[in-house]
Amino acid sequence: ELSAQLLDLPVYKQACEAERNSVSGRPVSTRRDMTPTATTALVLALTLAHHASLAAAAGPRVIIVGAGMSGISAGKRLSEAGITDLVILEATDHLGGRMRKHNFGGVSVEIGANWVEGVNGGKMNPIWPLVNSTLKLRNFRSDFDGLAENVYKETGGVYDRAYVQKRLDRANEVEEGGAKLSAKLRPSGQDDMSILAMQRLNNHLPNGPASPVDMILDYFKHDYEFAEPPRVTSLQNVVPLATFRDFGDDVYFVADKRGYEAVVHHLAGQYLEADKARNIVDPRLQLNKVVREISYSGSGVTVRTEDDKVYKADYVMVSTSVGVLQSDLIQFKPRLPAWKVLSIYQFDMAVYTKIFVKFPRKFWPEGKGREFFLYASSRRGYYGVWQELEAPYPDANVLLVTVTDEESRRIEQQSDNQTKAEIVEVLRSMFSGEDVPDATDILVPRWWSDRFYRGTFSNWPIGVNRYEYDQLRAPVGRVYFTGEHTSEHYNGYVHGAYLSGIDSADILIKCAHKRMCKYHIPGKFD
């Protein structure tokens, strides 16, 4: 029966009655002890009529769960369509979600999203003009060109550039072959395979990367981008990768004291009230509101928060991460249908950890072609990808090392001092001829352990196609869903979150304004 549900997804019809609901707990004074005169009664009647007309003009009430990029983007789109009776409930004390700045070592670093990925191509990445023109955030083009001469041995020193370049060229050649194969696979996803399977078909690393060089190059090309290894990542959905195919191959590192989150604040400020300092002060945005329960029926929705507040509305837009949806943080009543639960659980919530380390002085190479360097450990993903940050943070003496997946989870569960000791040991191995000092400070984000995120971004599972993304995005009654994980082509990216907010809002608008409440999903093999 469950298989039949998945293969023949029904058309969902949502009730579209225009019953108004208000936020529970708002004080209402009835003044029962007063007997209004005829004049008072007339004034009261006119006042009620005025408020009724304002309520009708405002349209339906919508609750948005989450004030990250997708939630704020959805709210902006709803407001533009005249749906302004909004309440945005954010679990944390800030806007931005996984776009988050942090003061470290006297500079503002990004512990979440950091790059505008996909620039200088045929199409314009919608985030790029906001960053580069509207807000003029400081940004720097990331230069990976010198990678082949910056691969360090476990015993110190670098590998021969020609040897590394030969292995890198071979990996690129195999990826080009994978793109040709991917184009021939049926759109349904039934022929999809892992990137590792594609590599084996091309007789490249048939048993997985064996040498430290092959391992770190493979890690850099795949894990560093998708936060999971090739054995679990879909070929059909990432080769070629839509972000770079559509928007260009360049990526720009954002390093501004206002933070990358300034983009979210800017979008919010276009429909939420802000003060002179551009801080959002609109009462429709409520911070530190942890949603724990969403009840829904044909007549509306009720949302309960951890502080026992109750909010009622016509619709709710859930913009939490897929990791949160997979957890028990939010209970849906009634439970979400089986097809929806399965669509949520088949996606991966990956973990991508950017660790910032500060030193009393520099001991690493700098200059053109030296921005990124790799550590070819015999242990996959062990402090493998490094970035020196002299250009964005002059004289800060800060290095950035990225870990993912199981290493991220391992590191989140140990002390920062232990992580710092491991990092210094690795650096002393890499730079065996240098006097590497002890690190003076470290910043280790813990996205996986945080109950409000449960990871950093979604990854492309094997065998999914438009059908599964439609399921993930599909509303259930009056409950709508958005987030980077609902973006068919750009999930995992900031622009994916931004565009998904618009797309999901448009689905809600069609129901609320045009009574087009059927959300039809063609079959997987149609």
N, C-alpha and C positions, 0 to 999 in steps of 0.2 A: 504493500500500500504506500509506503514511504517512497519507494523508487518511482511509483507511478506519479506521485506528487511532484517529484523532481523533474521527471521527463515531460510532464504535461502541466506546467504551471498555470493555474487558473487566472482569469482576468479579475482584478480586484476592483470592487466598486465601493467607494467610500461615501458614507452619508455626508451630505453637504448642507444640512440645515444651518440656518444663520443664528442659532441661539447664542446669545451673548452670555459670557461668564466674566466674573471679575476676580481679582486677586483676593484670596481668602484672608481675612484678618484686617481688611481696611475698616477703620472706624466709621460707623454710620450713625448720625444723630437723628432720631425721629422726633424729638421735641414733643412727646406725647402730652406733656403737661400744659401745652399752649393751644388755645383755640384760635385759629387764624381768622382775622377779619376778612371781609370780601376782598379788600385791597391786597392783603397778605396772600390770600388764596390765589388771586390773579397773578401776583408776582411769582408765587411758587409754581403755578402752572406754566407760566412763560419760561421760568428757569429750567423746569423739568423738560419742557419741549426743546429748549436750546441745547441742553445736555444730550437729549435723545438724538438730535440732529448731528451733534458732534460725534457721538458714538457711532451712528450710522455711517458718517463720512470716514471714520477711522478704519472701518472694515472689521474683519475678524480679529480676535486676540490670538497671538502666537507666542508660545514660550520657546526660546532657543536655549538648549543645554550646551554650554561651552562658549567661551569667548576667545577661541583661537582664530586662525585665519579663516577657516571654512565657516564657522559660526558667524563671525563678523561680516564676512562676504555675503552670506545668506541674508543677514539682517539688512544690509545695504540694499540688496536687490528687492527685498520685500517692501522696504520703505519707498523705493523708487516707483513701486507699483501701487502705492497708496496704502499699504498695510503698515501702519505706524503704531498700532497698539501692540507693542512688543514688550516682553520681559526676557532679559538675557541673564541666565543663572550660571555663574562661573564658580567652580569649586575652589580655585586658588585666590590669591590676593592681587592678581594682575591680569591684564590682557595679554594675548599673544600665544598662549598655549606652548607649543614646542619651539616657538621662536622666542628665545629668552637670553637676555644679556646678563652678565655677572661681572662685578668688579674683581679683578684678580691682579695682584702685583702692580696696582696703580693704573691698569688699563682696563677697558671694557671689552670683554671677550664674549663670544657666543657659545653657550653650552649646548644649544640645539642647532637648528638650521643656520648655516653660515654662508652658503654660496647662492648666487643667482646662477642656476645651471641651465645652459642652453641659450647662448647669446651669439649674435652676429651671423645668423642664418637667414633662410628665406622668409620665415615668419617672425613676428615680434613676440617674444616672451612677455606676457602681460605684466610681470613683476619688474622687468628691467627698466621701463620708463619711470615707474614709481620710485625705484631706488636711485637711478642715475640722473634723472631730470627733475622730477617733482620734488623729491626730498633731498636730492644731492648727498646721499650717504657716501662716506668714504668707501671706496671699493678698489680692489686690485685684481688684475687678471692673473690667474694661477698658471704658472709655467711648469709644465711637466716634461719639457723637451730634453732636459739633461739627465733624465732618470737612469739611463744605461751606465753612466759613469759614477753613479751614486748608490751602488748596491754594496752594502758592507757585509763582510764575513763575520761569523761568530767569533773567530779568533783575532779579529781586528784587520783593518785595511779594507780596500775595495776590490771587487772582482774586476777582471779584465773587461774593459768597455766593449771590445769587439765580441767577446763571448756572450755578454749579457744582451747586446743588441741583436745578435743572431737568434737567441732564444725568444726575445721580445718580438722580432719580426715573424718568427714562426707562429707565435701565439696570435698575432694580428692576422696572419694568413688564414689560420684556422677559423678565426672569428668571421672573416669575410666569407669563407665557405659556409659557415653556419648561417649567415644572413641569406645566402642563396637557397639553402635548404629550408629555412624558416618560411621563405616566400612561397614555397611549393606545398606547404602543409595546409590541410583543410581548415577553413576559418572556425569550424566548430571546436577545435582544440583536441579532437580525438586522436590526432597523430602527434601531439606535442610530446616533447621529451625534455629532460634536463640538459643544461649546458654541458655537464660532464658526459652524458650519453653522446652528445654531438661531438665532443672532443674525441671520444673513443672511436666514433665512426670515421673520423679523420686521422686515425692512428696517432693522435697527439695525446700524450700522457695517458695511455690506455688503462693504467692502474692508478690513475691519479698522479699528481706531481710527486716525484721521488727526490730530486735534488733540492737543496735549499733555494737555489736560484729560481728553478721552475716553480717552486712552491710560493715564493714571495711575489713573483710576477703574476701568477695565477690569482693570488690573493688580492693584489693591487687592482687587477682588471675586473674582478668580480665581487669579492667580499667588500672591498673598500667602497664600491658603488652601491651594492644591494644589501650589505650587512649580513649576508648569508652565503654559504659556499655554493659552487656550481652544481653540486649534486641535488640541491633542492630548488634551484631557480629555473623558471620556465624559459626554454629557448624561444618559443614563438612570441612571447610577450616582451622580451628584452633585446632580441637580436633581429633587426636593428632596434635600438632604443628610440622610442618616439620623441622624447625630449630633445635629443641631439639631432635627430633626423629633421624635425620640424623647425627648431629654433636656432640651431647652430652648435658647434663643438666647443665653444669657449665657455669657461666658467669664471665667475668673479666673486672673490672673497670679500665679504662685507665686514668692515672694521670701523665702526663709527660709535662715538660715545652715546649717541641716542639709541643705538642698538638696531638690529634688523627688525625687531618688533615695532619700530617706528612706522613701518608700512601698515601694520594692523591698526595702530593708533590713528594713522592718517585716514584709513578707510572708515573706522568707527566715527571719527570726527565729522564725516560728511553727513551723518544722520543722527548722531547722538550729541547732546549738548556738552560743550567743553568750556573750561575757563580760559582766562587770558594766557595762561601758561600751556594751553592745549591739553590739559588733563581732562579726561572724561568725567563729568560730574552728573551726567544724566541719571535720574533715579530708575530708569528702565534697565540700567546695567547694575546688577547686584553681585558683588564679589563675596567670596567665602560662603557660597551657597552650594553645598554638596548634595546633588540630587541622588536619592536612594530608591525612589519608587515612581514609576509612571503607570498610571491607570488610564485606560482608554475605552471608549464605547462609541456608539454611533452618534452620540450627542455632544461629545467633547472629551477633554483630557484633564486629568488631575495629576499634579506633580508634587511630591513630598520631598522635602530636604532634610538633611541630618539634624537641623536645629528645630525640627517639628513644624516648620512652616508649610502651608498648603497653598498651592497656586492652581488656578483653574483657567482654562482657555479652550479655544475651538480646535487648535492644532498645536503640536509640539514638533520641533525640529531638533533631532539629536545629533550633535556634532562631535561627540567624544571619539577617541581613537578606537580602532577595531580591537585593540588590546583591552580596553575598558569594557567593550561590549562582550568580550570573551570571559571577563571576570564576573564576580557576583556583586559588584558595586551597585549597579542599578537593577532593580527587580521590575519586570514588566507584568502588569495584571490586566487582562489575562496573559499568560505566557505567550511569547512570540510563536507563530506557527513553525512547524518542523522545517519547512523549506527555508525560512529565514534564519533559523538557528544554525542549520547546516552551512548556509552561505557565509555566515559570520565565522564559523569555526574552521572552514577550510582555508581561510587566508592566514598568512603568517604575520605576526607582529614582530619585526626584527628589532635588534638592539645594536646601536651604533654609538660608541662612547668616545668622545673627544677629551683627552686628558691633557691639561695644561700644567707645565712644570717650569718653575722659576729657578734660576741659578744666579750666583753672585757675579759671574762673568761668563763670557762666551768661550767656547772651546770647539765649536763646530764650524765648518766652512760656510761662507756667505757669498753673495754675489749672483750674477746671472748663471742660470743653469744649476743652482744649488738649493733652490727653494724646497724641493722634496728629496728625501733620501730614504732608502729601504734597508731593513735589517733582515738578512736571509737566515733566519733561525731554522733549525731542524724541527722545530715545533710550530705548526701552522698558526699564524695569527698572533704570535707572541711578540707584542710591541713591534710590529713590522713596518708601519707607515709613519714617517716623521715629516714634520714641516717646520722650517725655521721662519720666524715671524718678524724679522728685522724691518722689512718694508712697512707693514701695517703698524708695528709697535716698536719704533726705533729705541734702542738702548734699554728695552725692557728685559732683555736676557730670558726670554720665554720660548720654550719649545712646545709644540703640539704633537702628541702621538695618538693615533687612533687604533682602537681595538673594536671587535665586533663579536656578536653571537655568544658562543660559550665562554670566550675570554672575558667579554663584558659581564656576563653573569657571575663568573668567578671573582672578578675584581670588585664588583659591587658588594660582595659578601665578605670581603676582607677589609682590614683597616687601611686608611690612607697611608699610614707610615709603612705598612708592608708593601703597598703598591709603589711608593716612592723608592724604597730600597731595591725593589726589582728593577725599576727603571734605571736607577743609577748604575746598577750592576750591568745591565745591557749596554748602556752608553760607555762604560769603562771597557767592555769587551770590544765594542765597535771602534772606539778611539783609544786603542791600547797604547799609542804613543803620546797621548796627551794627559795632562794632569786634570782629570775630571773631578770637580769639587762636588760636595754633597749638595743636593737640591735644597733650597731654602723654603719652598712652598709648593703645594700641589693642589689642583682642583680636579676632583673626580665626580662628574655628574652621575646620578643613579636613576636613570629613566625607567629601567626595568622594575626596580623596587618601588617606584612611586605609584601608588594606587590610582592616581589621576591620569596616568599615561600608559603604564605597563609596557613600555618600549618606546622606540623612536619613530618608526614609520613601517608601513606595510610592505611586504615583498610579494612578487609575482609568483603564485603557485603554478605547478605544472598542470596543464590541461584546462585552464580556465579560458573563457573567451567573453564576448559581449554578454552572453546569457548569464554567467555568474556575476558579472559586474552589475547587470540589471537587477538581479536578485538582491545583491547587497545594497543597492541604492533604492530599491522599491519601498514605497510606504506600506505600512500595515495599518489599515484604517486611517485614523487621524494622526498617526505617528510617522514622521518623515525622518530620513537619515541623510547625513552629508559628512564630508571629511575626505582627506586625501585618498583614503582607501576606496572611495566610491568613484574615483576618476579612472575611467577605463584605460586611458592612454598615459596619464601622467601621475599615477599614484606613487606616493613616496616623495613627492616634490612640493615646494611651496606653491608653485603655479598650479599644481594639481589640486591643492586644498582651496586655493582662490577660485578656480573655475568650477570645482564641485559645489561650492556654496551657491554660485549663480545657478547652476543646473538644477540643484535640488529645490531652490527657491522657486524657480520657474514651474516645476512640477506642482508645488503647493499653490502657486498663484493661479494656475489653470483650474484647479479644483475650487478654490475660494471665490474667484471672480467669474469664471466661465462655466462652473458646474461640470467641468470635464474631469471627473474624479476616477475614471477608469484608467488603471495603469497596466497596459498590456505588454507582456513579455513574450516575444516569439520563442518557439521551442529551440532547444540547443542546436538541433541539426537542420533548422529551417534555412 
